[in-house]
Amino acid sequence: MEITETEVWRKSSYSNGQSACVEVRMAEAVAARDSKCADGPVLTFGTGQWGAFVAGVAEGRLGR
């Protein structure tokens, strides 16, 4: 999937000023990257996969 500059990267409002956070872009798929390395690799997920991940986090089903 090609990421275009018109898509907006977002990060949590809980993120600290040191940029130690994950950023995401929502479009036809979800892209995630390390905010400390904006030019680094980007992981992409289908919307169903991302939804399952977010639900797992919210429900505490994923360990540390």
PDB file of N, CA, C, O and CB in Angstrom:
ATOM      1  N   MET A   1       0.840  -1.178   0.000  1.00  0.00           N
ATOM      2  CA  MET A   1       0.000   0.000   0.000  1.00  0.00           C
ATOM      3  C   MET A   1       0.881   1.234   0.000  1.00  0.00           C
ATOM      4  O   MET A   1       1.813   1.330   0.798  1.00  0.00           O
ATOM      5  CB  MET A   1      -0.954   0.002   1.209  1.00  0.00           C
ATOM      6  N   GLU A   2       0.603   2.161  -0.867  1.00  0.00           N
ATOM      7  CA  GLU A   2       1.357   3.410  -0.904  1.00  0.00           C
ATOM      8  C   GLU A   2       0.715   4.411   0.051  1.00  0.00           C
ATOM      9  O   GLU A   2      -0.503   4.587   0.054  1.00  0.00           O
ATOM     10  CB  GLU A   2       1.414   3.983  -2.349  1.00  0.00           C
ATOM     11  N   ILE A   3       1.541   5.061   0.858  1.00  0.00           N
ATOM     12  CA  ILE A   3       1.065   6.078   1.797  1.00  0.00           C
ATOM     13  C   ILE A   3       1.217   7.436   1.128  1.00  0.00           C
ATOM     14  O   ILE A   3       2.310   7.793   0.689  1.00  0.00           O
ATOM     15  CB  ILE A   3       1.852   6.023   3.159  1.00  0.00           C
ATOM     16  N   THR A   4       0.135   8.192   1.049  1.00  0.00           N
ATOM     17  CA  THR A   4       0.203   9.518   0.439  1.00  0.00           C
ATOM     18  C   THR A   4       0.334  10.583   1.513  1.00  0.00           C
ATOM     19  O   THR A   4      -0.055  10.375   2.663  1.00  0.00           O
ATOM     20  CB  THR A   4      -1.038   9.786  -0.428  1.00  0.00           C
ATOM     21  N   GLU A   5       0.881  11.715   1.131  1.00  0.00           N
ATOM     22  CA  GLU A   5       1.076  12.803   2.092  1.00  0.00           C
ATOM     23  C   GLU A   5      -0.240  13.470   2.488  1.00  0.00           C
ATOM     24  O   GLU A   5      -0.271  14.221   3.463  1.00  0.00           O
ATOM     25  CB  GLU A   5       2.022  13.842   1.513  1.00  0.00           C
ATOM     26  N   THR A   6      -1.327  13.216   1.758  1.00  0.00           N
ATOM     27  CA  THR A   6      -2.604  13.821   2.122  1.00  0.00           C
ATOM     28  C   THR A   6      -3.253  13.116   3.308  1.00  0.00           C
ATOM     29  O   THR A   6      -4.155  13.658   3.947  1.00  0.00           O
ATOM     30  CB  THR A   6      -3.545  13.800   0.934  1.00  0.00           C
ATOM     31  N   GLU A   7      -2.783  11.900   3.596  1.00  0.00           N
ATOM     32  CA  GLU A   7      -3.303  11.176   4.754  1.00  0.00           C
ATOM     33  C   GLU A   7      -2.616  11.710   6.006  1.00  0.00           C
ATOM     34  O   GLU A   7      -1.417  11.987   5.986  1.00  0.00           O
ATOM     35  CB  GLU A   7      -3.082   9.633   4.606  1.00  0.00           C
ATOM     36  N   VAL A   8      -3.363  11.854   7.084  1.00  0.00           N
ATOM     37  CA  VAL A   8      -2.847  12.467   8.305  1.00  0.00           C
ATOM     38  C   VAL A   8      -2.393  11.403   9.297  1.00  0.00           C
ATOM     39  O   VAL A   8      -3.134  10.467   9.601  1.00  0.00           O
ATOM     40  CB  VAL A   8      -3.911  13.368   8.944  1.00  0.00           C
ATOM     41  N   TRP A   9      -1.160  11.556   9.803  1.00  0.00           N
ATOM     42  CA  TRP A   9      -0.669  10.686  10.873  1.00  0.00           C
ATOM     43  C   TRP A   9      -1.212  11.214  12.189  1.00  0.00           C
ATOM     44  O   TRP A   9      -1.217  12.423  12.420  1.00  0.00           O
ATOM     45  CB  TRP A   9       0.900  10.621  10.894  1.00  0.00           C
ATOM     46  N   ARG A  10      -1.667  10.320  13.048  1.00  0.00           N
ATOM     47  CA  ARG A  10      -2.202  10.706  14.360  1.00  0.00           C
ATOM     48  C   ARG A  10      -1.503   9.905  15.442  1.00  0.00           C
ATOM     49  O   ARG A  10      -1.135   8.748  15.239  1.00  0.00           O
ATOM     50  CB  ARG A  10      -3.739  10.487  14.428  1.00  0.00           C
ATOM     51  N   LYS A  11      -1.325  10.538  16.599  1.00  0.00           N
ATOM     52  CA  LYS A  11      -0.807   9.800  17.748  1.00  0.00           C
ATOM     53  C   LYS A  11      -1.635  10.147  18.967  1.00  0.00           C
ATOM     54  O   LYS A  11      -2.359  11.143  18.973  1.00  0.00           O
ATOM     55  CB  LYS A  11       0.692  10.117  17.993  1.00  0.00           C
ATOM     56  N   SER A  12      -1.532   9.347  19.974  1.00  0.00           N
ATOM     57  CA  SER A  12      -2.337   9.479  21.177  1.00  0.00           C
ATOM     58  C   SER A  12      -2.142  10.832  21.848  1.00  0.00           C
ATOM     59  O   SER A  12      -1.035  11.371  21.872  1.00  0.00           O
ATOM     60  CB  SER A  12      -2.003   8.370  22.147  1.00  0.00           C
ATOM     61  N   SER A  13      -3.217  11.368  22.386  1.00  0.00           N
ATOM     62  CA  SER A  13      -3.114  12.598  23.175  1.00  0.00           C
ATOM     63  C   SER A  13      -2.375  12.341  24.478  1.00  0.00           C
ATOM     64  O   SER A  13      -1.977  13.288  25.157  1.00  0.00           O
ATOM     65  CB  SER A  13      -4.507  13.174  23.464  1.00  0.00           C
ATOM     66  N   TYR A  14      -2.183  11.070  24.842  1.00  0.00           N
ATOM     67  CA  TYR A  14      -1.428  10.703  26.040  1.00  0.00           C
ATOM     68  C   TYR A  14       0.080  10.669  25.772  1.00  0.00           C
ATOM     69  O   TYR A  14       0.866  10.481  26.701  1.00  0.00           O
ATOM     70  CB  TYR A  14      -1.896   9.343  26.558  1.00  0.00           C
ATOM     71  N   SER A  15       0.483  10.846  24.527  1.00  0.00           N
ATOM     72  CA  SER A  15       1.896  10.798  24.166  1.00  0.00           C
ATOM     73  C   SER A  15       2.651  11.936  24.838  1.00  0.00           C
ATOM     74  O   SER A  15       2.137  13.048  24.963  1.00  0.00           O
ATOM     75  CB  SER A  15       2.069  10.868  22.638  1.00  0.00           C
ATOM     76  N   ASN A  16       3.885  11.645  25.272  1.00  0.00           N
ATOM     77  CA  ASN A  16       4.684  12.699  25.889  1.00  0.00           C
ATOM     78  C   ASN A  16       5.405  13.500  24.810  1.00  0.00           C
ATOM     79  O   ASN A  16       5.364  13.132  23.636  1.00  0.00           O
ATOM     80  CB  ASN A  16       5.699  12.104  26.893  1.00  0.00           C
ATOM     81  N   GLY A  17       6.053  14.573  25.189  1.00  0.00           N
ATOM     82  CA  GLY A  17       6.736  15.447  24.243  1.00  0.00           C
ATOM     83  C   GLY A  17       7.997  14.862  23.652  1.00  0.00           C
ATOM     84  O   GLY A  17       8.606  15.487  22.784  1.00  0.00           O
ATOM     85  N   GLN A  18       8.415  13.680  24.089  1.00  0.00           N
ATOM     86  CA  GLN A  18       9.645  13.073  23.592  1.00  0.00           C
ATOM     87  C   GLN A  18       9.397  12.207  22.358  1.00  0.00           C
ATOM     88  O   GLN A  18      10.311  11.522  21.897  1.00  0.00           O
ATOM     89  CB  GLN A  18      10.291  12.240  24.685  1.00  0.00           C
ATOM     90  N   SER A  19       8.214  12.224  21.831  1.00  0.00           N
ATOM     91  CA  SER A  19       7.843  11.487  20.613  1.00  0.00           C
ATOM     92  C   SER A  19       7.991   9.979  20.731  1.00  0.00           C
ATOM     93  O   SER A  19       8.195   9.305  19.722  1.00  0.00           O
ATOM     94  CB  SER A  19       8.675  11.963  19.467  1.00  0.00           C
ATOM     95  N   ALA A  20       7.894   9.443  21.917  1.00  0.00           N
ATOM     96  CA  ALA A  20       7.995   7.993  22.109  1.00  0.00           C
ATOM     97  C   ALA A  20       6.610   7.374  21.984  1.00  0.00           C
ATOM     98  O   ALA A  20       6.007   6.966  22.977  1.00  0.00           O
ATOM     99  CB  ALA A  20       8.627   7.652  23.492  1.00  0.00           C
ATOM    100  N   CYS A  21       6.120   7.309  20.766  1.00  0.00           N
ATOM    101  CA  CYS A  21       4.749   6.865  20.563  1.00  0.00           C
ATOM    102  C   CYS A  21       4.613   6.205  19.195  1.00  0.00           C
ATOM    103  O   CYS A  21       5.487   6.325  18.337  1.00  0.00           O
ATOM    104  CB  CYS A  21       3.769   8.045  20.695  1.00  0.00           C
ATOM    105  N   VAL A  22       3.521   5.521  19.019  1.00  0.00           N
ATOM    106  CA  VAL A  22       3.163   4.957  17.721  1.00  0.00           C
ATOM    107  C   VAL A  22       2.183   5.920  17.071  1.00  0.00           C
ATOM    108  O   VAL A  22       1.282   6.436  17.733  1.00  0.00           O
ATOM    109  CB  VAL A  22       2.548   3.511  17.858  1.00  0.00           C
ATOM    110  N   GLU A  23       2.356   6.162  15.782  1.00  0.00           N
ATOM    111  CA  GLU A  23       1.434   6.994  15.024  1.00  0.00           C
ATOM    112  C   GLU A  23       0.674   6.101  14.049  1.00  0.00           C
ATOM    113  O   GLU A  23       1.211   5.105  13.567  1.00  0.00           O
ATOM    114  CB  GLU A  23       2.187   8.138  14.273  1.00  0.00           C
ATOM    115  N   VAL A  24      -0.571   6.457  13.761  1.00  0.00           N
ATOM    116  CA  VAL A  24      -1.365   5.682  12.808  1.00  0.00           C
ATOM    117  C   VAL A  24      -2.011   6.599  11.778  1.00  0.00           C
ATOM    118  O   VAL A  24      -2.270   7.775  12.036  1.00  0.00           O
ATOM    119  CB  VAL A  24      -2.442   4.863  13.539  1.00  0.00           C
ATOM    120  N   ARG A  25      -2.263   6.027  10.607  1.00  0.00           N
ATOM    121  CA  ARG A  25      -3.024   6.679   9.538  1.00  0.00           C
ATOM    122  C   ARG A  25      -4.161   5.749   9.172  1.00  0.00           C
ATOM    123  O   ARG A  25      -3.964   4.545   9.005  1.00  0.00           O
ATOM    124  CB  ARG A  25      -2.122   7.007   8.283  1.00  0.00           C
ATOM    125  N   MET A  26      -5.344   6.307   9.049  1.00  0.00           N
ATOM    126  CA  MET A  26      -6.513   5.520   8.682  1.00  0.00           C
ATOM    127  C   MET A  26      -6.930   5.899   7.262  1.00  0.00           C
ATOM    128  O   MET A  26      -7.173   7.068   6.964  1.00  0.00           O
ATOM    129  CB  MET A  26      -7.684   5.746   9.691  1.00  0.00           C
ATOM    130  N   ALA A  27      -7.008   4.905   6.406  1.00  0.00           N
ATOM    131  CA  ALA A  27      -7.477   5.100   5.033  1.00  0.00           C
ATOM    132  C   ALA A  27      -8.145   3.793   4.620  1.00  0.00           C
ATOM    133  O   ALA A  27      -8.909   3.228   5.403  1.00  0.00           O
ATOM    134  CB  ALA A  27      -6.290   5.495   4.043  1.00  0.00           C
ATOM    135  N   GLU A  28      -7.879   3.294   3.406  1.00  0.00           N
ATOM    136  CA  GLU A  28      -8.436   1.998   3.009  1.00  0.00           C
ATOM    137  C   GLU A  28      -7.812   0.878   3.822  1.00  0.00           C
ATOM    138  O   GLU A  28      -8.349  -0.228   3.881  1.00  0.00           O
ATOM    139  CB  GLU A  28      -8.218   1.748   1.510  1.00  0.00           C
ATOM    140  N   ALA A  29      -6.680   1.162   4.446  1.00  0.00           N
ATOM    141  CA  ALA A  29      -6.024   0.263   5.396  1.00  0.00           C
ATOM    142  C   ALA A  29      -5.449   1.145   6.500  1.00  0.00           C
ATOM    143  O   ALA A  29      -5.464   2.370   6.388  1.00  0.00           O
ATOM    144  CB  ALA A  29      -4.897  -0.622   4.700  1.00  0.00           C
ATOM    145  N   VAL A  30      -4.948   0.533   7.550  1.00  0.00           N
ATOM    146  CA  VAL A  30      -4.363   1.283   8.660  1.00  0.00           C
ATOM    147  C   VAL A  30      -2.850   1.122   8.592  1.00  0.00           C
ATOM    148  O   VAL A  30      -2.342   0.007   8.471  1.00  0.00           O
ATOM    149  CB  VAL A  30      -4.923   0.795  10.042  1.00  0.00           C
ATOM    150  N   ALA A  31      -2.139   2.232   8.669  1.00  0.00           N
ATOM    151  CA  ALA A  31      -0.678   2.218   8.671  1.00  0.00           C
ATOM    152  C   ALA A  31      -0.198   2.649  10.050  1.00  0.00           C
ATOM    153  O   ALA A  31      -0.789   3.537  10.664  1.00  0.00           O
ATOM    154  CB  ALA A  31      -0.096   3.150   7.556  1.00  0.00           C
ATOM    155  N   ALA A  32       0.871   2.023  10.540  1.00  0.00           N
ATOM    156  CA  ALA A  32       1.433   2.363  11.851  1.00  0.00           C
ATOM    157  C   ALA A  32       2.943   2.510  11.719  1.00  0.00           C
ATOM    158  O   ALA A  32       3.590   1.768  10.980  1.00  0.00           O
ATOM    159  CB  ALA A  32       1.073   1.281  12.918  1.00  0.00           C
ATOM    160  N   ARG A  33       3.499   3.488  12.454  1.00  0.00           N
ATOM    161  CA  ARG A  33       4.946   3.703  12.443  1.00  0.00           C
ATOM    162  C   ARG A  33       5.402   4.218  13.801  1.00  0.00           C
ATOM    163  O   ARG A  33       4.588   4.642  14.622  1.00  0.00           O
ATOM    164  CB  ARG A  33       5.349   4.695  11.324  1.00  0.00           C
ATOM    165  N   ASP A  34       6.699   4.177  14.027  1.00  0.00           N
ATOM    166  CA  ASP A  34       7.318   4.702  15.237  1.00  0.00           C
ATOM    167  C   ASP A  34       7.486   6.207  15.052  1.00  0.00           C
ATOM    168  O   ASP A  34       8.101   6.641  14.078  1.00  0.00           O
ATOM    169  CB  ASP A  34       8.696   4.002  15.532  1.00  0.00           C
ATOM    170  N   SER A  35       6.951   7.010  15.969  1.00  0.00           N
ATOM    171  CA  SER A  35       7.023   8.463  15.818  1.00  0.00           C
ATOM    172  C   SER A  35       8.454   8.988  15.893  1.00  0.00           C
ATOM    173  O   SER A  35       8.728  10.089  15.414  1.00  0.00           O
ATOM    174  CB  SER A  35       6.180   9.132  16.882  1.00  0.00           C
ATOM    175  N   LYS A  36       9.368   8.224  16.484  1.00  0.00           N
ATOM    176  CA  LYS A  36      10.768   8.650  16.563  1.00  0.00           C
ATOM    177  C   LYS A  36      11.495   8.455  15.236  1.00  0.00           C
ATOM    178  O   LYS A  36      12.578   9.004  15.034  1.00  0.00           O
ATOM    179  CB  LYS A  36      11.490   7.881  17.664  1.00  0.00           C
ATOM    180  N   CYS A  37      10.909   7.686  14.341  1.00  0.00           N
ATOM    181  CA  CYS A  37      11.569   7.341  13.076  1.00  0.00           C
ATOM    182  C   CYS A  37      10.558   7.455  11.935  1.00  0.00           C
ATOM    183  O   CYS A  37      10.173   6.456  11.329  1.00  0.00           O
ATOM    184  CB  CYS A  37      12.177   5.900  13.133  1.00  0.00           C
ATOM    185  N   ALA A  38      10.141   8.680  11.657  1.00  0.00           N
ATOM    186  CA  ALA A  38       9.081   8.909  10.674  1.00  0.00           C
ATOM    187  C   ALA A  38       9.435   8.403   9.277  1.00  0.00           C
ATOM    188  O   ALA A  38       8.539   8.081   8.497  1.00  0.00           O
ATOM    189  CB  ALA A  38       8.764  10.379  10.605  1.00  0.00           C
ATOM    190  N   ASP A  39      10.718   8.328   8.951  1.00  0.00           N
ATOM    191  CA  ASP A  39      11.130   7.830   7.637  1.00  0.00           C
ATOM    192  C   ASP A  39      11.406   6.328   7.645  1.00  0.00           C
ATOM    193  O   ASP A  39      11.837   5.767   6.637  1.00  0.00           O
ATOM    194  CB  ASP A  39      12.367   8.573   7.167  1.00  0.00           C
ATOM    195  N   GLY A  40      11.158   5.686   8.773  1.00  0.00           N
ATOM    196  CA  GLY A  40      11.426   4.257   8.918  1.00  0.00           C
ATOM    197  C   GLY A  40      10.304   3.405   8.353  1.00  0.00           C
ATOM    198  O   GLY A  40       9.441   3.901   7.629  1.00  0.00           O
ATOM    199  N   PRO A  41      10.319   2.124   8.685  1.00  0.00           N
ATOM    200  CA  PRO A  41       9.320   1.198   8.148  1.00  0.00           C
ATOM    201  C   PRO A  41       7.906   1.507   8.638  1.00  0.00           C
ATOM    202  O   PRO A  41       7.710   2.046   9.727  1.00  0.00           O
ATOM    203  CB  PRO A  41       9.683  -0.222   8.523  1.00  0.00           C
ATOM    204  N   VAL A  42       6.948   1.159   7.822  1.00  0.00           N
ATOM    205  CA  VAL A  42       5.532   1.347   8.132  1.00  0.00           C
ATOM    206  C   VAL A  42       4.860  -0.016   8.061  1.00  0.00           C
ATOM    207  O   VAL A  42       5.020  -0.739   7.078  1.00  0.00           O
ATOM    208  CB  VAL A  42       4.852   2.372   7.147  1.00  0.00           C
ATOM    209  N   LEU A  43       4.113  -0.368   9.093  1.00  0.00           N
ATOM    210  CA  LEU A  43       3.326  -1.600   9.096  1.00  0.00           C
ATOM    211  C   LEU A  43       1.924  -1.266   8.618  1.00  0.00           C
ATOM    212  O   LEU A  43       1.362  -0.249   9.023  1.00  0.00           O
ATOM    213  CB  LEU A  43       3.294  -2.259  10.517  1.00  0.00           C
ATOM    214  N   THR A  44       1.350  -2.102   7.765  1.00  0.00           N
ATOM    215  CA  THR A  44      -0.020  -1.870   7.306  1.00  0.00           C
ATOM    216  C   THR A  44      -0.902  -3.048   7.693  1.00  0.00           C
ATOM    217  O   THR A  44      -0.476  -4.202   7.687  1.00  0.00           O
ATOM    218  CB  THR A  44      -0.058  -1.646   5.778  1.00  0.00           C
ATOM    219  N   PHE A  45      -2.141  -2.721   8.027  1.00  0.00           N
ATOM    220  CA  PHE A  45      -3.126  -3.699   8.480  1.00  0.00           C
ATOM    221  C   PHE A  45      -4.443  -3.429   7.777  1.00  0.00           C
ATOM    222  O   PHE A  45      -4.786  -2.278   7.505  1.00  0.00           O
ATOM    223  CB  PHE A  45      -3.304  -3.650  10.023  1.00  0.00           C
ATOM    224  N   GLY A  46      -5.178  -4.488   7.486  1.00  0.00           N
ATOM    225  CA  GLY A  46      -6.542  -4.323   7.014  1.00  0.00           C
ATOM    226  C   GLY A  46      -7.389  -3.753   8.145  1.00  0.00           C
ATOM    227  O   GLY A  46      -7.031  -3.880   9.316  1.00  0.00           O
ATOM    228  N   THR A  47      -8.498  -3.130   7.801  1.00  0.00           N
ATOM    229  CA  THR A  47      -9.323  -2.519   8.845  1.00  0.00           C
ATOM    230  C   THR A  47      -9.867  -3.550   9.823  1.00  0.00           C
ATOM    231  O   THR A  47     -10.008  -3.252  11.009  1.00  0.00           O
ATOM    232  CB  THR A  47     -10.471  -1.754   8.221  1.00  0.00           C
ATOM    233  N   GLY A  48     -10.176  -4.755   9.353  1.00  0.00           N
ATOM    234  CA  GLY A  48     -10.644  -5.818  10.249  1.00  0.00           C
ATOM    235  C   GLY A  48      -9.563  -6.263  11.214  1.00  0.00           C
ATOM    236  O   GLY A  48      -9.827  -6.478  12.397  1.00  0.00           O
ATOM    237  N   GLN A  49      -8.336  -6.404  10.706  1.00  0.00           N
ATOM    238  CA  GLN A  49      -7.205  -6.782  11.560  1.00  0.00           C
ATOM    239  C   GLN A  49      -6.952  -5.720  12.624  1.00  0.00           C
ATOM    240  O   GLN A  49      -6.737  -6.043  13.792  1.00  0.00           O
ATOM    241  CB  GLN A  49      -5.937  -6.996  10.714  1.00  0.00           C
ATOM    242  N   TRP A  50      -6.977  -4.452  12.218  1.00  0.00           N
ATOM    243  CA  TRP A  50      -6.748  -3.359  13.165  1.00  0.00           C
ATOM    244  C   TRP A  50      -7.848  -3.333  14.222  1.00  0.00           C
ATOM    245  O   TRP A  50      -7.568  -3.153  15.408  1.00  0.00           O
ATOM    246  CB  TRP A  50      -6.681  -2.004  12.428  1.00  0.00           C
ATOM    247  N   GLY A  51      -9.086  -3.509  13.799  1.00  0.00           N
ATOM    248  CA  GLY A  51     -10.203  -3.530  14.744  1.00  0.00           C
ATOM    249  C   GLY A  51     -10.062  -4.641  15.769  1.00  0.00           C
ATOM    250  O   GLY A  51     -10.344  -4.438  16.950  1.00  0.00           O
ATOM    251  N   ALA A  52      -9.624  -5.820  15.325  1.00  0.00           N
ATOM    252  CA  ALA A  52      -9.414  -6.939  16.247  1.00  0.00           C
ATOM    253  C   ALA A  52      -8.284  -6.632  17.226  1.00  0.00           C
ATOM    254  O   ALA A  52      -8.382  -6.974  18.404  1.00  0.00           O
ATOM    255  CB  ALA A  52      -9.103  -8.229  15.467  1.00  0.00           C
ATOM    256  N   PHE A  53      -7.220  -5.997  16.760  1.00  0.00           N
ATOM    257  CA  PHE A  53      -6.107  -5.613  17.631  1.00  0.00           C
ATOM    258  C   PHE A  53      -6.565  -4.609  18.689  1.00  0.00           C
ATOM    259  O   PHE A  53      -6.282  -4.779  19.875  1.00  0.00           O
ATOM    260  CB  PHE A  53      -4.954  -5.018  16.800  1.00  0.00           C
ATOM    261  N   VAL A  54      -7.269  -3.568  18.261  1.00  0.00           N
ATOM    262  CA  VAL A  54      -7.743  -2.544  19.202  1.00  0.00           C
ATOM    263  C   VAL A  54      -8.699  -3.159  20.223  1.00  0.00           C
ATOM    264  O   VAL A  54      -8.621  -2.839  21.409  1.00  0.00           O
ATOM    265  CB  VAL A  54      -8.443  -1.389  18.444  1.00  0.00           C
ATOM    266  N   ALA A  55      -9.597  -4.036  19.779  1.00  0.00           N
ATOM    267  CA  ALA A  55     -10.520  -4.704  20.706  1.00  0.00           C
ATOM    268  C   ALA A  55      -9.748  -5.561  21.702  1.00  0.00           C
ATOM    269  O   ALA A  55     -10.080  -5.579  22.888  1.00  0.00           O
ATOM    270  CB  ALA A  55     -11.538  -5.573  19.932  1.00  0.00           C
ATOM    271  N   GLY A  56      -8.721  -6.271  21.237  1.00  0.00           N
ATOM    272  CA  GLY A  56      -7.905  -7.093  22.131  1.00  0.00           C
ATOM    273  C   GLY A  56      -7.211  -6.269  23.196  1.00  0.00           C
ATOM    274  O   GLY A  56      -7.142  -6.675  24.356  1.00  0.00           O
ATOM    275  N   VAL A  57      -6.696  -5.107  22.806  1.00  0.00           N
ATOM    276  CA  VAL A  57      -6.055  -4.208  23.777  1.00  0.00           C
ATOM    277  C   VAL A  57      -7.086  -3.703  24.779  1.00  0.00           C
ATOM    278  O   VAL A  57      -6.854  -3.744  25.987  1.00  0.00           O
ATOM    279  CB  VAL A  57      -5.373  -3.014  23.058  1.00  0.00           C
ATOM    280  N   ALA A  58      -8.218  -3.230  24.280  1.00  0.00           N
ATOM    281  CA  ALA A  58      -9.254  -2.667  25.154  1.00  0.00           C
ATOM    282  C   ALA A  58      -9.798  -3.692  26.139  1.00  0.00           C
ATOM    283  O   ALA A  58     -10.149  -3.348  27.267  1.00  0.00           O
ATOM    284  CB  ALA A  58     -10.393  -2.109  24.321  1.00  0.00           C
ATOM    285  N   GLU A  59      -9.870  -4.947  25.715  1.00  0.00           N
ATOM    286  CA  GLU A  59     -10.417  -6.006  26.568  1.00  0.00           C
ATOM    287  C   GLU A  59      -9.351  -6.692  27.420  1.00  0.00           C
ATOM    288  O   GLU A  59      -9.666  -7.608  28.180  1.00  0.00           O
ATOM    289  CB  GLU A  59     -11.119  -7.037  25.715  1.00  0.00           C
ATOM    290  N   GLY A  60      -8.107  -6.266  27.303  1.00  0.00           N
ATOM    291  CA  GLY A  60      -7.033  -6.842  28.109  1.00  0.00           C
ATOM    292  C   GLY A  60      -6.634  -8.251  27.702  1.00  0.00           C
ATOM    293  O   GLY A  60      -6.068  -8.991  28.507  1.00  0.00           O
ATOM    294  N   ARG A  61      -6.922  -8.635  26.454  1.00  0.00           N
ATOM    295  CA  ARG A  61      -6.603  -9.988  25.999  1.00  0.00           C
ATOM    296  C   ARG A  61      -5.163 -10.139  25.524  1.00  0.00           C
ATOM    297  O   ARG A  61      -4.717 -11.256  25.265  1.00  0.00           O
ATOM    298  CB  ARG A  61      -7.534 -10.381  24.891  1.00  0.00           C
ATOM    299  N   LEU A  62      -4.436  -9.045  25.407  1.00  0.00           N
ATOM    300  CA  LEU A  62      -3.054  -9.103  24.929  1.00  0.00           C
ATOM    301  C   LEU A  62      -2.106  -8.885  26.097  1.00  0.00           C
ATOM    302  O   LEU A  62      -2.247  -7.916  26.842  1.00  0.00           O
ATOM    303  CB  LEU A  62      -2.803  -8.048  23.818  1.00  0.00           C
ATOM    304  N   GLY A  63      -1.160  -9.766  26.256  1.00  0.00           N
ATOM    305  CA  GLY A  63      -0.188  -9.642  27.345  1.00  0.00           C
ATOM    306  C   GLY A  63       0.903  -8.645  27.001  1.00  0.00           C
ATOM    307  O   GLY A  63       0.991  -8.158  25.874  1.00  0.00           O
ATOM    308  N   ARG A  64       1.719  -8.354  27.976  1.00  0.00           N
ATOM    309  CA  ARG A  64       2.838  -7.430  27.754  1.00  0.00           C
ATOM    310  C   ARG A  64       4.049  -8.168  27.302  1.00  0.00           C
ATOM    311  O   ARG A  64       5.091  -7.557  27.064  1.00  0.00           O
ATOM    312  CB  ARG A  64       3.157  -6.643  29.005  1.00  0.00           C
TER     313      ARG A  64
END
